[in-house]
């Protein structure tokens, strides 16, 4: 099994929701299934500043997609 993790941000405008949909579809086309979302805290730039909270989408791929048609 292989995993892929993508940051998806925290705030979603209508445009951002469409972009997330496109990311999910692109991952699916590469053989990944959506697994879960987790919230993480990222430190500020170079360790300075307040940390920010973002979300990570986790995908799993059980098998490599076939290159044969």
N, C-alpha and C positions, 0 to 999 in steps of 0.2 A: 504494500500500500504506500502511496506517495501523497504528501500533503502540500498545499499551496496556501500561503497567507497573504492577504492584501489589506492595506489600510483603507477604510471606507469613510473616514471622517466622523463628525459628530452632528453637524447641522445639515439639514436637507431641504434645499429649495426644490421647486418642481424640476428644474434643470438637473440638479444633483441626483434626484430620484431616478430620472431617465438615464443618467450616466451610470448609476449603480446597476440598473437593469441591464445595460449594455455590458458591464463587467461580468455580471452573473451569466449572461448568455455566452459571452466569449469563453469563460471558463468551462461552461458546459460543452461547448464545441470542441474543446481540447480534452474531453473525457473526464472532467472534474464534476463532482456532485457537491452542492452546498452542504456543509456539515454543521456549522454553528457560528455565532458571533461572540466575541469576548471584548470587554472593556479593559483598556490599559491606560496607564499614565506614562506619558513621555516627558523626559526632562526638558527644560528650556535649552535654547541654543548654547552649545559649549558648556552646558551645566549651569548657566546663569538664567535668571528669570524664573517665573512660576511654571511649574509643570502643567502640561495640558492633558486633557482626557480625550482619547479617540477610540474608535472601535476597529477591530480586525475581523474580517470575514475569513473563515477557515473552510477550505475545500478539500475533499479527498478524492483520490484517483486510485481505483483498485487495479486497473489494467491500462497500459498504454493504448491509445486509440490505434486501430488498425490502419495501416497505410495502403492496404489492398482494397480495391473496389469491386 
